[in-house]
């Protein structure tokens, strides 16, 4: 029964990210391992990485957030 609660939390977090006005965090992946929620994916700015974390913070119910989102530099004019 404890696993059903995990699915409810990760499902809510995925919805929160998918509804974000910041387009690039809509594809950030969410997984849960015990009391840790992991964010994973790629964004273009550190701001987007932080906003992904802050978007889910209130819904994690005290779970630890492991933000593994990577910031990839965009090289222009190469």
C-alpha positions as CSV (number, residue, x, y, z in Angstrom):
1,X,0.0,0.0,0.0
2,X,2.9,2.4,0.6
3,X,3.8,2.2,-3.1
4,X,0.4,3.6,-4.1
5,X,1.3,6.8,-2.1
6,X,4.6,7.0,-4.0
7,X,2.8,6.9,-7.3
8,X,0.3,9.6,-6.2
9,X,3.2,11.9,-5.3
10,X,5.2,11.4,-8.5
11,X,2.1,11.7,-10.5
12,X,1.3,15.0,-8.9
13,X,4.8,16.2,-9.4
14,X,4.7,15.3,-13.1
15,X,1.5,17.2,-13.5
16,X,3.0,20.3,-11.8
17,X,6.0,20.2,-14.1
18,X,3.9,19.6,-17.2
19,X,1.7,22.6,-16.5
20,X,4.6,25.0,-15.9
21,X,4.7,28.2,-17.9
22,X,8.5,27.5,-18.3
23,X,8.4,25.3,-21.4
24,X,11.7,23.5,-21.0
25,X,10.9,22.1,-17.5
26,X,7.8,20.4,-18.8
27,X,9.9,17.4,-19.9
28,X,11.9,17.0,-16.7
29,X,11.5,13.5,-15.5
30,X,10.5,12.6,-11.9
31,X,11.3,9.4,-10.1
32,X,11.1,8.4,-6.5
33,X,13.3,6.1,-4.5
34,X,12.2,5.8,-0.9
35,X,12.1,9.2,0.7
36,X,14.0,10.9,-2.2
37,X,12.4,12.4,-5.3
38,X,14.8,12.7,-8.3
39,X,14.5,15.2,-11.1
40,X,16.4,14.4,-14.3
41,X,16.7,15.9,-17.7
42,X,18.3,18.8,-19.6
43,X,17.6,22.5,-19.5
44,X,19.4,25.5,-21.0
45,X,19.7,27.7,-17.9
46,X,20.4,27.3,-14.2
47,X,17.2,29.3,-13.7
48,X,15.2,26.6,-15.4
49,X,16.9,24.0,-13.2
50,X,16.0,25.8,-10.0
51,X,12.4,26.5,-11.2
52,X,11.9,22.8,-11.8
53,X,12.9,22.2,-8.2
54,X,10.8,25.0,-6.8
55,X,7.8,23.9,-8.8
56,X,7.6,20.6,-7.0
57,X,8.9,21.7,-3.6
58,X,5.5,22.3,-2.0
59,X,4.1,19.0,-3.1
60,X,6.9,16.7,-1.9
61,X,5.6,16.5,1.6
62,X,9.0,16.7,3.3
63,X,10.7,14.3,0.8
64,X,14.3,15.0,-0.1
65,X,14.7,16.5,-3.6
66,X,17.7,15.3,-5.6
67,X,18.0,17.7,-8.5
68,X,20.0,15.9,-11.2
69,X,18.8,18.2,-14.0
70,X,21.8,19.2,-16.2
71,X,22.3,22.6,-17.6
72,X,23.6,22.5,-21.2
73,X,25.2,25.5,-22.7
74,X,23.9,26.7,-26.0
75,X,26.8,27.6,-28.3
76,X,25.8,30.0,-31.0
77,X,27.7,31.0,-34.1
78,X,30.0,28.0,-34.1
